[in-house]
Amino acid sequence: MTKLRGMTWNHTRGFVSAVTTAQRYHELHPNVEIVWEKRSLKQFGEFPVHQLMDDYDLMIIDHPYIGYAAKYGVFHSISDHLPSEFLKDQRENSVGVSYSSYEWEGKLWALPIDAATPVAAWRPDLLKKFDLHLPKNWNEILEWCDRGWVDVVMEDINALMNFYGWIVTLGESPFSSRTQIVSEEKGIEALRILKELVRRGDPKGNRHNPIESLNLLSSKSNTEKIYSLFPYGYSNYSKRGYADHLLQFGDLPLYNGKPMVSTIGGTGIAVSAKTKNLSSAIDYARFMAEPEVQRTIFTDSGGQPGHRTAWLDEENNRLSLNYFKATLPTLDRAYLRPRYAGYDQFQEHAGPVINACLYGTVTEKETVQKLDNLYQQSLQEAI
């Protein structure tokens, strides 16, 4: 009996979908048993992947670690072990830049099994109850904030992702030079927009993460919040039985007449360079990413697929208040973060710097300078 150990993240979307596909794979391959373990969302985003490679054959990962993992040999290159036809299908059916996010130096280091980006979520029952129409633009969002109807997702890591999204929305590409993340002018403008949002939409300083915001919005006790702004999408909340109240998801509002941009997330499945069962680990990873598996049992068990056919599937959309088709445009224009070795250290420290400005007394100019200093420090790892 071949036994594989996997590490994923502690949520229905990340854990149950992995366990379900592992069970089905075992039924099809009785000589292979796969056991999944889980870690918190915070650990998932911050815990160094190289510290897991000795203990696990399979890892569900976030793409900012790819440059580091490639440099230090943490994972097997997926593209060295899978047929070109399969990889071509994965690339051509990528949701946004999900496939590209796991490429580095000409190789693919994980298969994109999950796709997500910050979107908008709301309570359709409360919209109907109060005879309201969704806010369509940024000014209307701020008006809803003033009425206490909006919950803003602004935990440290999310504040950073929102900052990136605003830079792109304002017309610049973050990290386009090796000396600064963004021009001082656009950096200050983005921070001022976010500071105004926090002042009007999060006056109590809740700094919610996506799960906290969606849990609040969908709870029985919530009678005030109608709309969540910038949560990474979770299709689970649009399916009956998952939460007290169904949530509906859709695109972000317009800013100056144009769609806003967010920062892509999602996850990929990688194979540890230390695995002693390479062929079985690779084969299961492929199984998990197969279009039909993604479209059916992966999504049916709470996963949020990475393959485009699953997002266009009529049954998946029928069961989720059209979640997938409604948010796909947001994913397709989402910004891809850097992935160089050392970026993970920048990301870990940059979020608190952003929030020290948004919720504290640090000026926008000082914040941009601090971010540039952190950027320069992180680039030393890439040398």
N, C-alpha and C positions, 0 to 999 in steps of 0.2 A: 504493500500500500504506500503510495506517495502522498505525503502530507505537506501542504503549503500553508504558510501563515501570512495573513494580510493585515495591514493597518489602514483604517479609514477614519472618517470623522463622525462625531456623535450627533447624528440627526437622521431622521427617517430617510431623507433624500440620499444621504451618504452611506448609511449602514444597512438598512433593510434591503435596498436594491442590490448591494454587494452580497448579502447573505442569500438572497433569493437566487441570484444568478449562480452563486457557488453551489447551492443545493441542486439546481437543475443540471449544472455541469457534472456534478458527482453522479447524478442519475444516468447521465449519458456516458460517463467514464467512471465506472465503479471503483477503479483502482486509484483514483485521485480524490483526496479529501482536502477541502479548503476551509480554513477557520479564519474568520475575520474578527479583529479586535478594533476598538475605537478610542479616539482621544477627543478632547473638547475642541470647539471651533477656534478658540484662542490658540491652543496648542497646534492645531492644524495650520494656522496662519503664521506661527512664529517658531515652532520647534525645529531645530536643524535636522534635515532629512538624513544627513550622513550618520547621525546617531541611531538611526533605525535600521540601517542596511545589514547589520550583523544578525539581527533578530527576525527579520521579515523577508519573505520572498517577493511579496507584492505590496505596493504602497499607492494609495490614492493621494495625489499631490496637487499643489497649486503651481502654476507655471513660473512665478518669479524665481524659483529655485533652480531652473533648468541650466542656466549658465554655470552656477556653482557645481551642480551635479555632474555636468559634462566635464568640467575642468578637473574634478577630483575623482572621477570614475565611480560615482555612486550607483548609477543605473547601467543596465545593458541598453545599447541602442536598439530600440524596437525595429527601426528600419533595416537593421542588418539581418533580421530573422523572419520577416513577413513578406509575402509575395508583393510585387510591385502593383499588381492589379487591385489587391485589397487596399493598399496605401493610396492608390489613385482615387478609389471610391471614397475613402475617408477624407481626402483633401477636397475633392469636388463637392462633397456633401457636408462640409464644415459649416457649423453655425457661426457666422461672423469669422473672426480670426482664431477660433478655438484650435484648429489644427496647427496653424502657424505658431501658436503660443508655445508649443512643445518642441519646436524645431530649434536647433542650435548647431552652428558650424556644419551645416549640410546633413545633419542626422535628426531623426525623430526619437525623442527620449521617453515619450509617454503617448498613449492613445487617448484622445479627447472623448471621454465617456459622459461628460456632464457640461452643460453650458448655462451661463447666467451673467447678468449685468444689472446694475441699478435701473429700476423702472419705477412705475407708480402703482399703488394698490389702493383699493377703496372698498367700502361697505355698500354694495348695491341696495341692500334693504333700507339703509339709512338715507341714501339718495332719494329713494322712492318715498319714504316716510315724510321727509321734509321738502319734497318736490324741488330738488336741487339738480343743477346741471354741473358736470365735471368742469373744473377749471381748465381752460385751454392754453393759457399763457402765464408768464411769470408774474405779471401784475395781479392776476386773479389768484394765483397761489399765495402771494403775500396777503391779499385780502382775506383768504381763508385762514391763514396763520393768525391774523388779528382776531378772528372769531373763535380761535381755539380748536379748529376742526382738523388741523394738520399735525401729524407726528413726524418729526424730522429724524432721519437716521444719521447720527453724527458721532458714533464711537470713534476713537482715534484713527483706526485703520480706514474706516468709512469716510472720515473727514478728508483724509489724504486722497482717497479715490474720487471723492466729490471735487476736490481741488483740481485734479488732473482733468476731469470731465469739463470743468469750467474753462480751463486754459484752452482746450480744444474748441469748445463752443465759442470762445472769444476770438478764435482764429489763429492760435499758435499751436505748435506741436511740442509737448514737454520733452526735455532731454535731447533736443536737436543739436545742441552743442556740448562740448566737453568742459565748458567753463561755467555754465549756469543752466538751471532747469528751465527757466522761462525769463523773458525780459522783465525788468523791474516793473515796467508799466502794466503789463498784463497780469503779472503775479499779484500786484497790489489790487488791481481791479477785481480779480477773481476772489481774493480774500475779503474785499469789502462787500461783494455780493453775498458771500457765505456768512459774513458777520451780521449783515442785515437779516438774513434768513434765520440765524440762530436767535437774534434779539427778538424777533417777532414769532418764531415758530417753536423755540425751545427755551423759553425764559427761565424755566426751572433747572436747566442744565442737566437734563436726563441723559443725553449722549447715548441714545439707544443704538444697539446693533440691529441688523435686519430681523433676526428671529424675535428679539424683544419687541420690536415695533409691530411686527405682524401678529405676535401673540396678543399684544395689547389691543390692536385693532379688531381682532376676531373674537375677543373674549365676551362673555355674557355681561360682565361688569362694566364694559365700556359703553357709555351713553353720550360721549362727547366727541371722540376722534372719529372722523369719517374717512380720512385720507392719509396714507403713508407716502412720504417723499424720499426717494433714493434707496429703498430697500433692494438688495439683490433679490431677484424674483425667486419665489418658491411656489411651484405649481401645486404643492400639497394643499395649500390653503384654499385653492379653488375647487377642491374635490370634496364631495359630501362626506361627512363623518369625521373629517380630520380635526376640525376646530368647532367651537360653538357656533360661529357664523361664517358663512362663505365669504371669501374675498375675491374681488375681480381685479385683474391686472391689465395694464396697458402701457402705451408709450409715454414718455416724459412730455411735459408741456412745452410750448414754443417759447423761444427767447428772441425778441426782435424779429419775429416772423419766421424763424428757422428752428428746426428740431434740435433739442439739446443733445449733447453727447455724454455718454457715461463710460465707465472703465470696466472692461470685460473681466469676468472671473471664471467660475467653473472649475472642473477638476479633470485630471487625467490619471490613467492607471500605468504605473511604471514597474519594472522588474528589477529587483536588487541585483547589483553586480556580484553579491556574495551568495546568491541562491545556489543550492546544490541540485536543483531540479529545473534547469533552465527551460527545457522543451515543454514541460507541463505548465510552467508559469506563463510562458509566451502564448501557449495555446489557449489557456483560460483568458488571458488578457484580450486575445483576438475574439474569443467567444463573447466576452462582455461588450465589445465594441461592434459586433456584427449588426448590420442594419435591422434585421428582423428581430433580434434580441432587444436592441435598443427601442424599437418601435412598440414592442409588446411587453414581455415580462419585466424588463428593466423599468419601463415607465409605469406599468401596472402596479409594481411594488413600491412606488413612491420615488423612483429615480427621476432625474431631470435630464433627459438624454442629450448627447452631444451630436447625434447624427440627424441631419436635416430632415430626412424622411419621417422621423418620429414627430417633428414639430409641425409638419404639414398633414399628418394623419388626421382624418376626419373624426375618428372615434376618440383619439386622445384629446382633441379639442372639444368634442361634445361633452366629455366627462370633466372638463376643467374650465367651464365658462369661457372657452376660446382662448385660454391662457397662451398657448404656444403661438398661434398665428398673430395674436394681438401684440405680443412682445418681441416677435422675431425682427421687425424693423429696427428696434432699439439695439439688439444684439449685432445686427449686420453693420451698424455704423460705429460700434463701440471702439474705444481706444485700447491699444495693447501696451501694457506696461513694459519697461525695460526688463531684461532677464540676465544681465551680465553678472559674473561672479562678484559678489559684494553688494548687489542691489538689495538683497534681503535685509542687510544690515541698515541700509538707508531707510527702507520701508518701516522697519521696527522702530526707528527713532524719529522719523519725520511726522508721524501722526500726532504725537503729543506736542510737537512744535506748532503744528497747525492749530490745534485746539487751544494752546496757550494764547494764541492771537484771537481766536473766535470767542473764547469764553473769559479771557483775561485782559491784561493791560499791555501786552506786547504789541508793538505797532506792526502794521503790514510790511513796512520797509524792512524792519529788523527781522521779521519772519522770513521774508524772501532771502535775505542775506544768510540767515541761519541754515535754511534749506540748501543753499548753494554750498555752504561749508560742509554740510553732511554729505552732499553729493561728491565733492572733491575727495573727502575721506574714503568714501565707498569705492571710488575708482581705483584706489591703491590696491584693492584686492584683485582687480581685473588685470593688473600688470603681470 
